[in-house]
C-alpha cells in the first residue's frame, strides 16, 4: 500500500467524525432556536420572556417595597434596550429549555467512542450536572439576590419620591405630589433603576452559584477518572478555603453576610466532593480486589 493510500484511509474516519459533529451541532442549534422561540409565545397578554423578566426582578421589587417604595419602577433609556433585554432572557432560558436536546446530541456524538462501562459511569454525571446548576440558580435567586439587593438599595433613599403620597390621601394631592421634597442643603440621592443593569446583577448571581454547584459533579468525575483523590483534596483543604474566600469576595457584593453564605455553601460542597470521591475510590478498590488485582496481605504489610 502506498503512502497516499494510507493518508486517504486515515482521513476517511476524520471526515466521518466531522460530518457527524456538524449534524449534531445543527440539531443543537435548531433546538436552541426552538427554545428561544418558545420564550416569545404570548401568555396572558405578554410574552413568556416578560413573565421570566418579572420573576427575575422580583427580589428588586421586594427590596424596594421593604424600603418604602409603594410602586417599584425600572426604566430603560434607549428604544431598543427593553427588546434586547427580552432577547437576552430568551437566549439564556431558551438554552435551558433546549439543554436536554443539546446534551442528548453531544452524548450521541461521544458515546460511540466509549466502552460500555465508561458510558454507564459517565451518564449519571450528565444528569447530575443540570440538576446541580438548577439547584445553585434557585439558591441564588431565593437567598443570595434578595440579600444583595437589600444591601445595595439600602444606601439610597428610595422612598423619598413617595414621601408626600404616604403622608396624605392620594386623591387629595396634586398631580406633581410624587416628587422629591425640596431641600435647602445637599443633593438628594435616590434610585432610578435600569432594566438591563438590574437584570445583569441577577443573572450574574444565577450563573455564579449555578457554576459553583457544579463542584461536586466535577470533582467526583475527576476522581472517577483517577485525576484527583480524596486524600489529595483533603491535603489542600486550607488552600481551597482561601480560594473559596477569594471567590466569595469576587462574585458577591461587599456584604459580609452574603460572602459568608457563599463561602459556607461552596466549602460545604467541597467537603461533599471529598466524601463522594472517597466513595468512588472505595467502589473501585472493591472491584479491583474482587478481580484479584489487590492482595490484602501485601497491602497490610506495606502499611506496617
Secondary structure, DSSP 8 states (H G I E B T S, - for coil): --HHHHHHHHHHHHHHHHHHHHHHHHHHHHHHHHHHHHTTSEETTEEHHHHHHHHHTHHHHHHHHHTT-SS--EE-SSTTHHHHHHHHHHHHHHHHHHHHHHHHHHHHHHHTTS-HHHHHHHHHHHHHHHHHHHHHHHHIIIIIHHHHHHHHHTTS-TTGGGHHHHHS-GGGS-GGGSS----SSS------EEHHHHHHHHHHHHHHHHHHTTHHHHHHHHHHTTS--HHHHHHTHHHHHHHHHHHHHHHS-S-HHHHHHHHHHHHHHHHHHHHHHHHHHHHHHHHHHHTT---HHHHHHHH-
